[in-house]
Amino acid sequence: MAEDKIALPSSYGGIITYYNEYKSKIPLKPEMVIVLTIIVIIFVIFLHISKVFG
C-alpha cells in the first residue's frame, strides 16, 4: 500500500486552485443583486401586511 502513495511537494499538498477569470452564464452586477434583494424583501413585507396568504 505504501507503494501507491503519490508524493507532492510540501508547498502544494492539499491546495485547491481556483480560477480568477470565471465567466458566469448570467452576468449580474452586485448593484443589481442588491436591488433585486430589496424588491423581494419589500414584496414579502407587503404580503405579510396585506395578509394575502394567511
C-alpha positions as CSV (number, residue, x, y, z in Angstrom):
1,M,0.0,0.0,0.0
2,A,2.9,2.4,0.6
3,E,4.0,2.0,-3.0
4,D,0.7,3.6,-4.3
5,K,1.3,6.8,-2.4
6,I,1.8,9.9,-4.5
7,A,4.4,12.3,-3.3
8,L,3.6,16.0,-3.7
9,P,5.8,18.9,-2.9
10,S,5.0,20.2,0.6
11,S,4.0,23.6,-0.6
12,Y,1.3,22.3,-3.0
13,G,-0.2,19.4,-0.9
14,G,-3.9,19.9,-0.4
15,I,-4.1,23.3,-2.1
16,I,-7.1,23.8,-4.5
17,T,-6.6,26.1,-7.4
18,Y,-9.5,28.4,-8.2
19,Y,-9.5,30.4,-11.4
20,N,-9.9,34.1,-11.2
21,E,-11.3,34.6,-14.6
22,Y,-14.6,32.7,-14.2
23,K,-17.3,33.7,-16.7
24,S,-20.8,33.4,-15.4
25,K,-23.7,32.4,-17.7
26,I,-25.8,35.1,-16.1
27,P,-23.8,38.3,-15.8
28,L,-25.1,40.2,-12.8
29,K,-23.6,43.3,-11.3
30,P,-23.5,43.5,-7.4
31,E,-25.8,46.5,-7.5
32,M,-28.4,44.5,-9.4
33,V,-28.3,41.8,-6.8
34,I,-28.8,44.3,-4.0
35,V,-31.8,45.9,-5.8
36,L,-33.5,42.6,-6.5
37,T,-33.0,41.6,-2.9
38,I,-34.6,44.8,-1.7
39,I,-37.5,44.3,-4.1
40,V,-38.1,40.8,-2.8
41,I,-38.0,42.0,0.8
42,I,-40.5,44.7,0.1
43,F,-42.8,42.3,-1.7
44,V,-42.7,39.8,1.3
45,I,-43.4,42.6,3.7
46,F,-46.3,43.7,1.6
47,L,-47.7,40.2,1.6
48,H,-47.4,40.0,5.4
49,I,-49.2,43.3,5.8
50,S,-52.0,42.6,3.4
51,K,-52.4,39.0,4.7
52,V,-53.0,37.6,1.3
53,F,-51.8,34.1,2.3
54,G,-53.0,33.9,5.8
